[in-house]
Amino acid sequence: MPPIDTEVAARNLEIVKVMLENGHAGRWDIVKPYVSEGIALHVPASLPFGGEYRGWQGYMDVLKAIGGFFTEIKAVAPREFATVGDKVIVVGKLSCRIAGNGKPITFPLTDVWELRDGKVVEITAFYYDTKAIADLARS
């Protein structure tokens, strides 16, 4: 295994933090330069908005789908970050409501962001209990 480039890891971490902060604020002009043209986003298929999303439009579509499924989305605690090679791992806990019925839910969420040459090429989301989320939406 090649040695980890700590400068690249620090830069990747900064990119992810800038994207999260500006994405939540709707500053897409700041986010878009960090998104690879061929970005792939993986959301568990068992979620109503699950599936694979690709490219800038896919990035925007998954955010719209999440925002349409959940309302009142709030971080319960500050995010935690770790870098491993060319990946940034983001660990958080969200509190929100299911948009379709207003039912509240709180759950841990982990995202693995993979970067190459200063751009995000892949994001894989790990929701703690996709069945509980899907069941709550159906009830």
C-alpha positions, 0 to 999 in steps of 0.5 A, a space after each residue: 500500500 502506498 504511503 498516504 499523502 497527508 497534504 492531499 488528505 487535508 485538501 480533500 477534507 477541506 473540499 468536502 467541508 466547503 461542499 457541505 457548508 455551501 451546499 446547505 446554503 444553496 451556493 451551487 456556484 461554489 460547490 460545482 467546481 469540486 464535483 467530477 463530471 462523472 460523479 456517482 452517488 450511491 443511496 441504499 436501494 431500500 430507501 424510497 429515494 434510493 438508487 444510483 445518481 450520476 453527474 452534476 444533474 444526478 447530484 442535484 436530483 439526489 439532493 432534491 429527492 432527499 429534500 422532498 422525502 424529509 423535512 425539518 432536517 437538522 444535525 443532532 450533533 456536529 459532524 465528525 470527519 476522517 480521511 483514509 487515502 483518497 476518501 473522506 468519511 463523514 459521520 453525523 446524526 440527523 433529526 427530521 420528519 418524513 414529508 409525506 406524514 410528518 412523522 419524526 425520525 432520528 438516525 445516524 448517517 455516514 457518507 464516504 466521499 472519494 476524491 481524485 485530483 481535487 474533485 469528488 468522484 463518488 459518494 456512498 451513503 450509509 443510512 443506519 436503518 433503511 427499513 425503519 425509515 421506509 416503514 415509517 414513510 409507509 405508516 
